[in-house]
Amino acid sequence: MSDEKTLDELKAELESLKKANLEREIAKEKAKVKEAEELEKNKEAEELREKIRTELMQEMKGTSTVEKDEPETLSSKPRYQYFLNKIEEKYGIKHESYEDLARRISTPGNFKGERK
């Protein structure tokens, strides 16, 4: 009869098993609640990132504040004429053909940098 347990011992063992099982269930439920909170937090953070991204993209889609004096169009005058007019305004060079001016500008001696 030493192998057999008394009724009180069996009840105590059953209670301890129930308690351990209940603690495991509580731990599982707490983990589920924590995971749900984390998912909600991540969702809110992603929504905030997306909102900031869209606002930033809206700000980046601005219009140009640079205004051209004379728009370069081929219908009104050729590009080389536009170039010559700008060179004439900027440097005061007149009565020189486009080819001669381009050749003179592109030679190494007339370049105002360190190219040789």
N, C-alpha and C positions, 0 to 999 in steps of 0.2 A: 503494500500500500504506500510505500514511500515514493513510488513513481507517480502515483495519482496525486492531483492537487486538490486542495480544498475548494469549496465553493467560493469563498472570499478571495482566494488567490486567482481563480478563474475570472471572477468579476473585475478584479483589479487589472488583470492582464487585458481583458476586453476593453476596459475604459482607457487604458494607455494606448491600445491600438486605435481606438476611435479618436483619441486626442491627436495622435500622430497623423492619422488620415485627414482629420479636420484641419490641422496645421498645413498639410500639403495643399489642400483645396484652397485655403486662404492665400497661400503663397502664389498659387496659379492665378487666382482672381486679381491679386495685387499686380502681378506681372501684366495681365491683360489691361488693367486700368492704366498702368504706366506706359504701355505700348500705345494705347489709344491717345493718351495725352501727348506723347512724343510725335505721333502721326499728325495730330492737330496742330502742334507747334510747327512742324515742318511744312505743313500745308499753308499756314499763315505766313511763314517766312517766304515761301515760294510765291505766294500771291503778292507780297510786298515787293519782292525782287522784280516780278513781272510788271507791277505798277510803275516802279522806278524806271525800268527799262523802256516802257512805252512813253513815259514823260520825257525821258532823255532823248528818245528818237524823235519826239515831237519838237523838242528844242533844236535838235540837229537839222531838222528840215526847215531851215530859214531861207530867206531870200537874200540874194547878193546885194550888198550895200554899195558896191562899186558901180559907178556910172561912167559909161564910155562917152567921150566927147563926140567922136565920130565913129559910128559903127562900121566895121569893115565888111562891106558887101561888094560882091563882084558885079552886081547889076549897075551900081552908080559909077564906080570907077575901078580899074584893075588894081590888084594887090600891089604891084610894083609902084604904081602911081601913089597909092596910099603910103607905102614905105618911103618913097622920095619926099612926099609932103612932110612926113614926120621927121625925117633927117634934116630937111630944110628948116623946119621950125626949131628943132632941138639944137643943131650944130651950125646953122647958117650956111650950109653947103648948097650952092646953086649951080645950074648949068653943067651938070655932069651926068653921064648916062648911068643907068642902073648897073650895068655890067661893070663899068669902070669903078664905080663907087664900091660895089661888092668885092671886086678884086683888090682894091686898095685897102679896104677894111680887113680883109682876110689875110693880108700879108703879115708875116711875123714882126716886122719892124714897126708897124703901126698899132700893134696890139699893146694895150696899156697895162699888161700884166707881166708875168715872168716866163712867158712862153718863148722858147728859142730853139 
